[in-house]
Amino acid sequence: MNRDAPAILSGAGGAAAARERLAALAAASIRTQINDRADDLTRIAAAACIAMRRDARETALRDLA
């Protein structure tokens, strides 16, 4: 059962509690989305760094040859 159910059933105070809970859930969802995007960007940046190092290594080897 929803732990907010007694507060929701109690009337106006329940509505305020429900709005507060909804706002908390929305904030948690937004934080999760931001963290997911940050993880995606971190992976992209890491892949770009690896590609740049590989390119620099290949260029250096070509210059030595």
Secondary structure, DSSP 8 states (H G I E B T S, - for coil): --TTHHHHHTSHHHHHHHHHHHHHHHHHHHHHHHHHHHHHHHHHHHHHHHHHHHHHHHHHHHHH-
